[in-house]
Amino acid sequence: MFCYYDKNGYNGLCFVHRKAPYGQVKLLDEDFEIDLAEEKEPTQTGFIVATRRLTDERWENFHFGELIVFILRA
């Protein structure tokens, strides 16, 4: 997956890489919490890309004009 953040900073982008060991995740805009360890297998991994942080996990921000290619191998 290719993700590009506008060089002028329009709307912003951030991402989180989810991988084992999984733990509790709390949504930032709702009073909802989930234990990902109960929902995911240790071999499952992935990225979530959004215009704002969605959970209390450690999200990373894109830099202006940055292109990131997300590759997952099975």
mmCIF file of the N, C-alpha and C atoms, coordinates in Angstrom:
data_MODEL
# 
_entry.id   MODEL 
# 
loop_
_atom_site.group_PDB 
_atom_site.id 
_atom_site.type_symbol 
_atom_site.label_atom_id 
_atom_site.label_alt_id 
_atom_site.label_comp_id 
_atom_site.label_asym_id 
_atom_site.label_entity_id 
_atom_site.label_seq_id 
_atom_site.pdbx_PDB_ins_code 
_atom_site.Cartn_x 
_atom_site.Cartn_y 
_atom_site.Cartn_z 
_atom_site.occupancy 
_atom_site.B_iso_or_equiv 
_atom_site.pdbx_formal_charge 
_atom_site.auth_seq_id 
_atom_site.auth_comp_id 
_atom_site.auth_asym_id 
_atom_site.auth_atom_id 
_atom_site.pdbx_PDB_model_num 
ATOM 1   N N  . MET A 1 1  ? 0.845   -1.151  0.000  1.00 0.00 ? 1  MET A N  1 
ATOM 2   C CA . MET A 1 1  ? 0.000   0.000   0.000  1.00 0.00 ? 1  MET A CA 1 
ATOM 3   C C  . MET A 1 1  ? 0.909   1.238   0.000  1.00 0.00 ? 1  MET A C  1 
ATOM 4   N N  . PHE A 1 2  ? 0.604   2.189   -0.856 1.00 0.00 ? 2  PHE A N  1 
ATOM 5   C CA . PHE A 1 2  ? 1.335   3.443   -0.950 1.00 0.00 ? 2  PHE A CA 1 
ATOM 6   C C  . PHE A 1 2  ? 0.539   4.542   -0.253 1.00 0.00 ? 2  PHE A C  1 
ATOM 7   N N  . CYS A 1 3  ? 1.189   5.300   0.629  1.00 0.00 ? 3  CYS A N  1 
ATOM 8   C CA . CYS A 1 3  ? 0.533   6.409   1.313  1.00 0.00 ? 3  CYS A CA 1 
ATOM 9   C C  . CYS A 1 3  ? 1.435   7.633   1.210  1.00 0.00 ? 3  CYS A C  1 
ATOM 10  N N  . TYR A 1 4  ? 0.857   8.736   0.747  1.00 0.00 ? 4  TYR A N  1 
ATOM 11  C CA . TYR A 1 4  ? 1.613   9.974   0.558  1.00 0.00 ? 4  TYR A CA 1 
ATOM 12  C C  . TYR A 1 4  ? 0.963   11.099  1.341  1.00 0.00 ? 4  TYR A C  1 
ATOM 13  N N  . TYR A 1 5  ? 1.773   11.823  2.108  1.00 0.00 ? 5  TYR A N  1 
ATOM 14  C CA . TYR A 1 5  ? 1.299   12.973  2.866  1.00 0.00 ? 5  TYR A CA 1 
ATOM 15  C C  . TYR A 1 5  ? 1.685   14.234  2.107  1.00 0.00 ? 5  TYR A C  1 
ATOM 16  N N  . ASP A 1 6  ? 0.703   15.027  1.773  1.00 0.00 ? 6  ASP A N  1 
ATOM 17  C CA . ASP A 1 6  ? 0.879   16.250  0.993  1.00 0.00 ? 6  ASP A CA 1 
ATOM 18  C C  . ASP A 1 6  ? 2.038   17.099  1.504  1.00 0.00 ? 6  ASP A C  1 
ATOM 19  N N  . LYS A 1 7  ? 2.846   17.615  0.600  1.00 0.00 ? 7  LYS A N  1 
ATOM 20  C CA . LYS A 1 7  ? 4.013   18.419  0.980  1.00 0.00 ? 7  LYS A CA 1 
ATOM 21  C C  . LYS A 1 7  ? 3.628   19.712  1.695  1.00 0.00 ? 7  LYS A C  1 
ATOM 22  N N  . ASN A 1 8  ? 2.372   20.159  1.548  1.00 0.00 ? 8  ASN A N  1 
ATOM 23  C CA . ASN A 1 8  ? 1.888   21.362  2.233  1.00 0.00 ? 8  ASN A CA 1 
ATOM 24  C C  . ASN A 1 8  ? 1.210   21.037  3.568  1.00 0.00 ? 8  ASN A C  1 
ATOM 25  N N  . GLY A 1 9  ? 1.153   19.758  3.907  1.00 0.00 ? 9  GLY A N  1 
ATOM 26  C CA . GLY A 1 9  ? 0.604   19.358  5.197  1.00 0.00 ? 9  GLY A CA 1 
ATOM 27  C C  . GLY A 1 9  ? -0.900  19.285  5.272  1.00 0.00 ? 9  GLY A C  1 
ATOM 28  N N  . TYR A 1 10 ? -1.573  19.142  4.142  1.00 0.00 ? 10 TYR A N  1 
ATOM 29  C CA . TYR A 1 10 ? -3.033  19.094  4.138  1.00 0.00 ? 10 TYR A CA 1 
ATOM 30  C C  . TYR A 1 10 ? -3.543  17.823  4.821  1.00 0.00 ? 10 TYR A C  1 
ATOM 31  N N  . ASN A 1 11 ? -4.385  17.958  5.822  1.00 0.00 ? 11 ASN A N  1 
ATOM 32  C CA . ASN A 1 11 ? -5.097  16.902  6.547  1.00 0.00 ? 11 ASN A CA 1 
ATOM 33  C C  . ASN A 1 11 ? -4.246  15.974  7.404  1.00 0.00 ? 11 ASN A C  1 
ATOM 34  N N  . GLY A 1 12 ? -2.979  15.836  7.180  1.00 0.00 ? 12 GLY A N  1 
ATOM 35  C CA . GLY A 1 12 ? -2.151  14.974  8.019  1.00 0.00 ? 12 GLY A CA 1 
ATOM 36  C C  . GLY A 1 12 ? -2.410  13.497  7.828  1.00 0.00 ? 12 GLY A C  1 
ATOM 37  N N  . LEU A 1 13 ? -1.405  12.701  8.116  1.00 0.00 ? 13 LEU A N  1 
ATOM 38  C CA . LEU A 1 13 ? -1.516  11.249  8.106  1.00 0.00 ? 13 LEU A CA 1 
ATOM 39  C C  . LEU A 1 13 ? -0.665  10.700  9.239  1.00 0.00 ? 13 LEU A C  1 
ATOM 40  N N  . CYS A 1 14 ? -1.129  9.593   9.801  1.00 0.00 ? 14 CYS A N  1 
ATOM 41  C CA . CYS A 1 14 ? -0.358  8.888   10.813 1.00 0.00 ? 14 CYS A CA 1 
ATOM 42  C C  . CYS A 1 14 ? -0.646  7.395   10.655 1.00 0.00 ? 14 CYS A C  1 
ATOM 43  N N  . PHE A 1 15 ? 0.191   6.588   11.284 1.00 0.00 ? 15 PHE A N  1 
ATOM 44  C CA . PHE A 1 15 ? -0.005  5.141   11.178 1.00 0.00 ? 15 PHE A CA 1 
ATOM 45  C C  . PHE A 1 15 ? 0.445   4.446   12.448 1.00 0.00 ? 15 PHE A C  1 
ATOM 46  N N  . VAL A 1 16 ? -0.072  3.238   12.631 1.00 0.00 ? 16 VAL A N  1 
ATOM 47  C CA . VAL A 1 16 ? 0.326   2.362   13.725 1.00 0.00 ? 16 VAL A CA 1 
ATOM 48  C C  . VAL A 1 16 ? 0.569   0.979   13.135 1.00 0.00 ? 16 VAL A C  1 
ATOM 49  N N  . HIS A 1 17 ? 1.581   0.311   13.642 1.00 0.00 ? 17 HIS A N  1 
ATOM 50  C CA . HIS A 1 17 ? 1.894   -1.063  13.223 1.00 0.00 ? 17 HIS A CA 1 
ATOM 51  C C  . HIS A 1 17 ? 1.441   -1.991  14.336 1.00 0.00 ? 17 HIS A C  1 
ATOM 52  N N  . ARG A 1 18 ? 0.482   -2.833  14.032 1.00 0.00 ? 18 ARG A N  1 
ATOM 53  C CA . ARG A 1 18 ? -0.016  -3.773  15.032 1.00 0.00 ? 18 ARG A CA 1 
ATOM 54  C C  . ARG A 1 18 ? 0.649   -5.128  14.821 1.00 0.00 ? 18 ARG A C  1 
ATOM 55  N N  . LYS A 1 19 ? 1.238   -5.628  15.912 1.00 0.00 ? 19 LYS A N  1 
ATOM 56  C CA . LYS A 1 19 ? 1.882   -6.937  15.885 1.00 0.00 ? 19 LYS A CA 1 
ATOM 57  C C  . LYS A 1 19 ? 1.932   -7.474  17.311 1.00 0.00 ? 19 LYS A C  1 
ATOM 58  N N  . ALA A 1 20 ? 2.154   -8.750  17.448 1.00 0.00 ? 20 ALA A N  1 
ATOM 59  C CA . ALA A 1 20 ? 2.235   -9.382  18.766 1.00 0.00 ? 20 ALA A CA 1 
ATOM 60  C C  . ALA A 1 20 ? 3.460   -8.860  19.510 1.00 0.00 ? 20 ALA A C  1 
ATOM 61  N N  . PRO A 1 21 ? 3.439   -8.777  20.818 1.00 0.00 ? 21 PRO A N  1 
ATOM 62  C CA . PRO A 1 21 ? 2.338   -9.201  21.690 1.00 0.00 ? 21 PRO A CA 1 
ATOM 63  C C  . PRO A 1 21 ? 1.238   -8.140  21.741 1.00 0.00 ? 21 PRO A C  1 
ATOM 64  N N  . TYR A 1 22 ? 0.018   -8.604  21.640 1.00 0.00 ? 22 TYR A N  1 
ATOM 65  C CA . TYR A 1 22 ? -1.133  -7.707  21.653 1.00 0.00 ? 22 TYR A CA 1 
ATOM 66  C C  . TYR A 1 22 ? -1.582  -7.431  23.080 1.00 0.00 ? 22 TYR A C  1 
ATOM 67  N N  . GLY A 1 23 ? -2.251  -6.311  23.265 1.00 0.00 ? 23 GLY A N  1 
ATOM 68  C CA . GLY A 1 23 ? -2.764  -5.946  24.581 1.00 0.00 ? 23 GLY A CA 1 
ATOM 69  C C  . GLY A 1 23 ? -4.060  -5.175  24.448 1.00 0.00 ? 23 GLY A C  1 
ATOM 70  N N  . GLN A 1 24 ? -4.397  -4.425  25.480 1.00 0.00 ? 24 GLN A N  1 
ATOM 71  C CA . GLN A 1 24 ? -5.609  -3.609  25.499 1.00 0.00 ? 24 GLN A CA 1 
ATOM 72  C C  . GLN A 1 24 ? -5.427  -2.384  24.616 1.00 0.00 ? 24 GLN A C  1 
ATOM 73  N N  . VAL A 1 25 ? -6.487  -2.025  23.893 1.00 0.00 ? 25 VAL A N  1 
ATOM 74  C CA . VAL A 1 25 ? -6.505  -0.823  23.059 1.00 0.00 ? 25 VAL A CA 1 
ATOM 75  C C  . VAL A 1 25 ? -7.776  -0.054  23.396 1.00 0.00 ? 25 VAL A C  1 
ATOM 76  N N  . LYS A 1 26 ? -7.637  1.246   23.609 1.00 0.00 ? 26 LYS A N  1 
ATOM 77  C CA . LYS A 1 26 ? -8.786  2.091   23.925 1.00 0.00 ? 26 LYS A CA 1 
ATOM 78  C C  . LYS A 1 26 ? -8.995  3.085   22.789 1.00 0.00 ? 26 LYS A C  1 
ATOM 79  N N  . LEU A 1 27 ? -10.241 3.172   22.308 1.00 0.00 ? 27 LEU A N  1 
ATOM 80  C CA . LEU A 1 27 ? -10.579 4.172   21.299 1.00 0.00 ? 27 LEU A CA 1 
ATOM 81  C C  . LEU A 1 27 ? -10.534 5.554   21.934 1.00 0.00 ? 27 LEU A C  1 
ATOM 82  N N  . LEU A 1 28 ? -10.031 6.538   21.200 1.00 0.00 ? 28 LEU A N  1 
ATOM 83  C CA . LEU A 1 28 ? -9.894  7.889   21.754 1.00 0.00 ? 28 LEU A CA 1 
ATOM 84  C C  . LEU A 1 28 ? -11.187 8.688   21.721 1.00 0.00 ? 28 LEU A C  1 
ATOM 85  N N  . ASP A 1 29 ? -12.089 8.390   20.777 1.00 0.00 ? 29 ASP A N  1 
ATOM 86  C CA . ASP A 1 29 ? -13.305 9.197   20.659 1.00 0.00 ? 29 ASP A CA 1 
ATOM 87  C C  . ASP A 1 29 ? -14.552 8.518   21.230 1.00 0.00 ? 29 ASP A C  1 
ATOM 88  N N  . GLU A 1 30 ? -14.386 7.341   21.840 1.00 0.00 ? 30 GLU A N  1 
ATOM 89  C CA . GLU A 1 30 ? -15.509 6.645   22.459 1.00 0.00 ? 30 GLU A CA 1 
ATOM 90  C C  . GLU A 1 30 ? -15.024 5.948   23.715 1.00 0.00 ? 30 GLU A C  1 
ATOM 91  N N  . ASP A 1 31 ? -15.937 5.626   24.586 1.00 0.00 ? 31 ASP A N  1 
ATOM 92  C CA . ASP A 1 31 ? -15.598 4.885   25.797 1.00 0.00 ? 31 ASP A CA 1 
ATOM 93  C C  . ASP A 1 31 ? -15.662 3.398   25.482 1.00 0.00 ? 31 ASP A C  1 
ATOM 94  N N  . PHE A 1 32 ? -14.656 2.918   24.742 1.00 0.00 ? 32 PHE A N  1 
ATOM 95  C CA . PHE A 1 32 ? -14.634 1.525   24.308 1.00 0.00 ? 32 PHE A CA 1 
ATOM 96  C C  . PHE A 1 32 ? -13.201 1.021   24.365 1.00 0.00 ? 32 PHE A C  1 
ATOM 97  N N  . GLU A 1 33 ? -13.037 -0.179  24.916 1.00 0.00 ? 33 GLU A N  1 
ATOM 98  C CA . GLU A 1 33 ? -11.730 -0.788  25.031 1.00 0.00 ? 33 GLU A CA 1 
ATOM 99  C C  . GLU A 1 33 ? -11.829 -2.248  24.597 1.00 0.00 ? 33 GLU A C  1 
ATOM 100 N N  . ILE A 1 34 ? -10.775 -2.749  23.943 1.00 0.00 ? 34 ILE A N  1 
ATOM 101 C CA . ILE A 1 34 ? -10.769 -4.130  23.476 1.00 0.00 ? 34 ILE A CA 1 
ATOM 102 C C  . ILE A 1 34 ? -9.409  -4.752  23.763 1.00 0.00 ? 34 ILE A C  1 
ATOM 103 N N  . ASP A 1 35 ? -9.433  -6.025  24.107 1.00 0.00 ? 35 ASP A N  1 
ATOM 104 C CA . ASP A 1 35 ? -8.190  -6.765  24.316 1.00 0.00 ? 35 ASP A CA 1 
ATOM 105 C C  . ASP A 1 35 ? -7.862  -7.488  23.010 1.00 0.00 ? 35 ASP A C  1 
ATOM 106 N N  . LEU A 1 36 ? -6.906  -6.961  22.275 1.00 0.00 ? 36 LEU A N  1 
ATOM 107 C CA . LEU A 1 36 ? -6.554  -7.539  20.974 1.00 0.00 ? 36 LEU A CA 1 
ATOM 108 C C  . LEU A 1 36 ? -5.967  -8.941  21.106 1.00 0.00 ? 36 LEU A C  1 
ATOM 109 N N  . ALA A 1 37 ? -5.407  -9.273  22.255 1.00 0.00 ? 37 ALA A N  1 
ATOM 110 C CA . ALA A 1 37 ? -4.856  -10.615 22.472 1.00 0.00 ? 37 ALA A CA 1 
ATOM 111 C C  . ALA A 1 37 ? -5.949  -11.680 22.368 1.00 0.00 ? 37 ALA A C  1 
ATOM 112 N N  . GLU A 1 38 ? -7.185  -11.302 22.693 1.00 0.00 ? 38 GLU A N  1 
ATOM 113 C CA . GLU A 1 38 ? -8.309  -12.234 22.591 1.00 0.00 ? 38 GLU A CA 1 
ATOM 114 C C  . GLU A 1 38 ? -8.862  -12.310 21.174 1.00 0.00 ? 38 GLU A C  1 
ATOM 115 N N  . GLU A 1 39 ? -8.539  -11.334 20.331 1.00 0.00 ? 39 GLU A N  1 
ATOM 116 C CA . GLU A 1 39 ? -9.097  -11.245 18.986 1.00 0.00 ? 39 GLU A CA 1 
ATOM 117 C C  . GLU A 1 39 ? -8.117  -11.636 17.876 1.00 0.00 ? 39 GLU A C  1 
ATOM 118 N N  . LYS A 1 40 ? -6.827  -11.562 18.145 1.00 0.00 ? 40 LYS A N  1 
ATOM 119 C CA . LYS A 1 40 ? -5.805  -11.762 17.117 1.00 0.00 ? 40 LYS A CA 1 
ATOM 120 C C  . LYS A 1 40 ? -4.913  -12.950 17.447 1.00 0.00 ? 40 LYS A C  1 
ATOM 121 N N  . GLU A 1 41 ? -4.447  -13.625 16.407 1.00 0.00 ? 41 GLU A N  1 
ATOM 122 C CA . GLU A 1 41 ? -3.444  -14.667 16.542 1.00 0.00 ? 41 GLU A CA 1 
ATOM 123 C C  . GLU A 1 41 ? -2.072  -13.996 16.611 1.00 0.00 ? 41 GLU A C  1 
ATOM 124 N N  . PRO A 1 42 ? -1.106  -14.577 17.311 1.00 0.00 ? 42 PRO A N  1 
ATOM 125 C CA . PRO A 1 42 ? 0.226   -13.971 17.398 1.00 0.00 ? 42 PRO A CA 1 
ATOM 126 C C  . PRO A 1 42 ? 0.905   -13.762 16.040 1.00 0.00 ? 42 PRO A C  1 
ATOM 127 N N  . THR A 1 43 ? 0.509   -14.513 15.039 1.00 0.00 ? 43 THR A N  1 
ATOM 128 C CA . THR A 1 43 ? 1.118   -14.388 13.709 1.00 0.00 ? 43 THR A CA 1 
ATOM 129 C C  . THR A 1 43 ? 0.493   -13.275 12.878 1.00 0.00 ? 43 THR A C  1 
ATOM 130 N N  . GLN A 1 44 ? -0.645  -12.740 13.314 1.00 0.00 ? 44 GLN A N  1 
ATOM 131 C CA . GLN A 1 44 ? -1.309  -11.677 12.564 1.00 0.00 ? 44 GLN A CA 1 
ATOM 132 C C  . GLN A 1 44 ? -0.609  -10.344 12.812 1.00 0.00 ? 44 GLN A C  1 
ATOM 133 N N  . THR A 1 45 ? -0.417  -9.580  11.744 1.00 0.00 ? 45 THR A N  1 
ATOM 134 C CA . THR A 1 45 ? 0.223   -8.281  11.829 1.00 0.00 ? 45 THR A CA 1 
ATOM 135 C C  . THR A 1 45 ? -0.365  -7.368  10.769 1.00 0.00 ? 45 THR A C  1 
ATOM 136 N N  . GLY A 1 46 ? -0.245  -6.074  10.954 1.00 0.00 ? 46 GLY A N  1 
ATOM 137 C CA . GLY A 1 46 ? -0.775  -5.154  9.952  1.00 0.00 ? 46 GLY A CA 1 
ATOM 138 C C  . GLY A 1 46 ? -0.562  -3.705  10.337 1.00 0.00 ? 46 GLY A C  1 
ATOM 139 N N  . PHE A 1 47 ? -0.912  -2.823  9.423  1.00 0.00 ? 47 PHE A N  1 
ATOM 140 C CA . PHE A 1 47 ? -0.799  -1.383  9.630  1.00 0.00 ? 47 PHE A CA 1 
ATOM 141 C C  . PHE A 1 47 ? -2.174  -0.754  9.525  1.00 0.00 ? 47 PHE A C  1 
ATOM 142 N N  . ILE A 1 48 ? -2.379  0.310   10.291 1.00 0.00 ? 48 ILE A N  1 
ATOM 143 C CA . ILE A 1 48 ? -3.576  1.133   10.156 1.00 0.00 ? 48 ILE A CA 1 
ATOM 144 C C  . ILE A 1 48 ? -3.090  2.536   9.839  1.00 0.00 ? 48 ILE A C  1 
ATOM 145 N N  . VAL A 1 49 ? -3.633  3.126   8.772  1.00 0.00 ? 49 VAL A N  1 
ATOM 146 C CA . VAL A 1 49 ? -3.286  4.485   8.361  1.00 0.00 ? 49 VAL A CA 1 
ATOM 147 C C  . VAL A 1 49 ? -4.544  5.335   8.488  1.00 0.00 ? 49 VAL A C  1 
ATOM 148 N N  . ALA A 1 50 ? -4.403  6.521   9.079  1.00 0.00 ? 50 ALA A N  1 
ATOM 149 C CA . ALA A 1 50 ? -5.561  7.389   9.304  1.00 0.00 ? 50 ALA A CA 1 
ATOM 150 C C  . ALA A 1 50 ? -5.123  8.853   9.278  1.00 0.00 ? 50 ALA A C  1 
ATOM 151 N N  . THR A 1 51 ? -6.085  9.756   9.212  1.00 0.00 ? 51 THR A N  1 
ATOM 152 C CA . THR A 1 51 ? -5.778  11.189  9.234  1.00 0.00 ? 51 THR A CA 1 
ATOM 153 C C  . THR A 1 51 ? -5.609  11.715  10.651 1.00 0.00 ? 51 THR A C  1 
ATOM 154 N N  . ARG A 1 52 ? -5.961  10.890  11.659 1.00 0.00 ? 52 ARG A N  1 
ATOM 155 C CA . ARG A 1 52 ? -5.762  11.262  13.059 1.00 0.00 ? 52 ARG A CA 1 
ATOM 156 C C  . ARG A 1 52 ? -5.639  9.986   13.876 1.00 0.00 ? 52 ARG A C  1 
ATOM 157 N N  . ARG A 1 53 ? -5.070  10.093  15.060 1.00 0.00 ? 53 ARG A N  1 
ATOM 158 C CA . ARG A 1 53 ? -4.928  8.931   15.943 1.00 0.00 ? 53 ARG A CA 1 
ATOM 159 C C  . ARG A 1 53 ? -6.313  8.432   16.350 1.00 0.00 ? 53 ARG A C  1 
ATOM 160 N N  . LEU A 1 54 ? -6.493  7.133   16.293 1.00 0.00 ? 54 LEU A N  1 
ATOM 161 C CA . LEU A 1 54 ? -7.789  6.545   16.613 1.00 0.00 ? 54 LEU A CA 1 
ATOM 162 C C  . LEU A 1 54 ? -7.807  5.838   17.961 1.00 0.00 ? 54 LEU A C  1 
ATOM 163 N N  . THR A 1 55 ? -6.641  5.398   18.425 1.00 0.00 ? 55 THR A N  1 
ATOM 164 C CA . THR A 1 55 ? -6.536  4.629   19.663 1.00 0.00 ? 55 THR A CA 1 
ATOM 165 C C  . THR A 1 55 ? -5.416  5.183   20.528 1.00 0.00 ? 55 THR A C  1 
ATOM 166 N N  . ASP A 1 56 ? -5.275  4.623   21.715 1.00 0.00 ? 56 ASP A N  1 
ATOM 167 C CA . ASP A 1 56 ? -4.230  5.062   22.635 1.00 0.00 ? 56 ASP A CA 1 
ATOM 168 C C  . ASP A 1 56 ? -2.882  4.384   22.376 1.00 0.00 ? 56 ASP A C  1 
ATOM 169 N N  . GLU A 1 57 ? -2.741  3.747   21.229 1.00 0.00 ? 57 GLU A N  1 
ATOM 170 C CA . GLU A 1 57 ? -1.474  3.113   20.861 1.00 0.00 ? 57 GLU A CA 1 
ATOM 171 C C  . GLU A 1 57 ? -0.447  4.167   20.444 1.00 0.00 ? 57 GLU A C  1 
ATOM 172 N N  . ARG A 1 58 ? 0.773   3.729   20.194 1.00 0.00 ? 58 ARG A N  1 
ATOM 173 C CA . ARG A 1 58 ? 1.848   4.643   19.769 1.00 0.00 ? 58 ARG A CA 1 
ATOM 174 C C  . ARG A 1 58 ? 1.786   4.821   18.253 1.00 0.00 ? 58 ARG A C  1 
ATOM 175 N N  . TRP A 1 59 ? 1.165   5.893   17.805 1.00 0.00 ? 59 TRP A N  1 
ATOM 176 C CA . TRP A 1 59 ? 1.039   6.218   16.390 1.00 0.00 ? 59 TRP A CA 1 
ATOM 177 C C  . TRP A 1 59 ? 2.254   7.029   15.951 1.00 0.00 ? 59 TRP A C  1 
ATOM 178 N N  . GLU A 1 60 ? 2.622   6.891   14.696 1.00 0.00 ? 60 GLU A N  1 
ATOM 179 C CA . GLU A 1 60 ? 3.715   7.674   14.125 1.00 0.00 ? 60 GLU A CA 1 
ATOM 180 C C  . GLU A 1 60 ? 3.143   8.616   13.071 1.00 0.00 ? 60 GLU A C  1 
ATOM 181 N N  . ASN A 1 61 ? 3.636   9.853   13.059 1.00 0.00 ? 61 ASN A N  1 
ATOM 182 C CA . ASN A 1 61 ? 3.173   10.846  12.092 1.00 0.00 ? 61 ASN A CA 1 
ATOM 183 C C  . ASN A 1 61 ? 3.992   10.787  10.809 1.00 0.00 ? 61 ASN A C  1 
ATOM 184 N N  . PHE A 1 62 ? 3.333   11.029  9.688  1.00 0.00 ? 62 PHE A N  1 
ATOM 185 C CA . PHE A 1 62 ? 4.023   11.220  8.417  1.00 0.00 ? 62 PHE A CA 1 
ATOM 186 C C  . PHE A 1 62 ? 4.660   12.616  8.446  1.00 0.00 ? 62 PHE A C  1 
ATOM 187 N N  . HIS A 1 63 ? 5.726   12.796  7.696  1.00 0.00 ? 63 HIS A N  1 
ATOM 188 C CA . HIS A 1 63 ? 6.347   14.107  7.510  1.00 0.00 ? 63 HIS A CA 1 
ATOM 189 C C  . HIS A 1 63 ? 5.810   14.717  6.218  1.00 0.00 ? 63 HIS A C  1 
ATOM 190 N N  . PHE A 1 64 ? 5.820   16.048  6.113  1.00 0.00 ? 64 PHE A N  1 
ATOM 191 C CA . PHE A 1 64 ? 5.352   16.712  4.894  1.00 0.00 ? 64 PHE A CA 1 
ATOM 192 C C  . PHE A 1 64 ? 6.072   16.139  3.675  1.00 0.00 ? 64 PHE A C  1 
ATOM 193 N N  . GLY A 1 65 ? 5.310   15.786  2.643  1.00 0.00 ? 65 GLY A N  1 
ATOM 194 C CA . GLY A 1 65 ? 5.876   15.268  1.406  1.00 0.00 ? 65 GLY A CA 1 
ATOM 195 C C  . GLY A 1 65 ? 6.399   13.845  1.490  1.00 0.00 ? 65 GLY A C  1 
ATOM 196 N N  . GLU A 1 66 ? 6.067   13.127  2.549  1.00 0.00 ? 66 GLU A N  1 
ATOM 197 C CA . GLU A 1 66 ? 6.590   11.771  2.728  1.00 0.00 ? 66 GLU A CA 1 
ATOM 198 C C  . GLU A 1 66 ? 5.701   10.732  2.061  1.00 0.00 ? 66 GLU A C  1 
ATOM 199 N N  . LEU A 1 67 ? 6.336   9.795   1.390  1.00 0.00 ? 67 LEU A N  1 
ATOM 200 C CA . LEU A 1 67 ? 5.669   8.639   0.792  1.00 0.00 ? 67 LEU A CA 1 
ATOM 201 C C  . LEU A 1 67 ? 6.151   7.409   1.543  1.00 0.00 ? 67 LEU A C  1 
ATOM 202 N N  . ILE A 1 68 ? 5.230   6.626   2.064  1.00 0.00 ? 68 ILE A N  1 
ATOM 203 C CA . ILE A 1 68 ? 5.587   5.384   2.748  1.00 0.00 ? 68 ILE A CA 1 
ATOM 204 C C  . ILE A 1 68 ? 4.907   4.244   2.011  1.00 0.00 ? 68 ILE A C  1 
ATOM 205 N N  . VAL A 1 69 ? 5.670   3.198   1.759  1.00 0.00 ? 69 VAL A N  1 
ATOM 206 C CA . VAL A 1 69 ? 5.151   1.982   1.134  1.00 0.00 ? 69 VAL A CA 1 
ATOM 207 C C  . VAL A 1 69 ? 5.073   0.923   2.231  1.00 0.00 ? 69 VAL A C  1 
ATOM 208 N N  . PHE A 1 70 ? 3.876   0.436   2.496  1.00 0.00 ? 70 PHE A N  1 
ATOM 209 C CA . PHE A 1 70 ? 3.669   -0.590  3.517  1.00 0.00 ? 70 PHE A CA 1 
ATOM 210 C C  . PHE A 1 70 ? 3.629   -1.948  2.833  1.00 0.00 ? 70 PHE A C  1 
ATOM 211 N N  . ILE A 1 71 ? 4.515   -2.836  3.261  1.00 0.00 ? 71 ILE A N  1 
ATOM 212 C CA . ILE A 1 71 ? 4.599   -4.178  2.671  1.00 0.00 ? 71 ILE A CA 1 
ATOM 213 C C  . ILE A 1 71 ? 4.512   -5.186  3.803  1.00 0.00 ? 71 ILE A C  1 
ATOM 214 N N  . LEU A 1 72 ? 3.609   -6.115  3.684  1.00 0.00 ? 72 LEU A N  1 
ATOM 215 C CA . LEU A 1 72 ? 3.498   -7.213  4.643  1.00 0.00 ? 72 LEU A CA 1 
ATOM 216 C C  . LEU A 1 72 ? 3.779   -8.515  3.916  1.00 0.00 ? 72 LEU A C  1 
ATOM 217 N N  . ARG A 1 73 ? 4.593   -9.287  4.523  1.00 0.00 ? 73 ARG A N  1 
ATOM 218 C CA . ARG A 1 73 ? 4.930   -10.596 3.945  1.00 0.00 ? 73 ARG A CA 1 
ATOM 219 C C  . ARG A 1 73 ? 4.238   -11.694 4.764  1.00 0.00 ? 73 ARG A C  1 
ATOM 220 N N  . ALA A 1 74 ? 3.743   -12.670 4.060  1.00 0.00 ? 74 ALA A N  1 
ATOM 221 C CA . ALA A 1 74 ? 3.049   -13.783 4.732  1.00 0.00 ? 74 ALA A CA 1 
ATOM 222 C C  . ALA A 1 74 ? 4.031   -14.762 5.321  1.00 0.00 ? 74 ALA A C  1 
# 
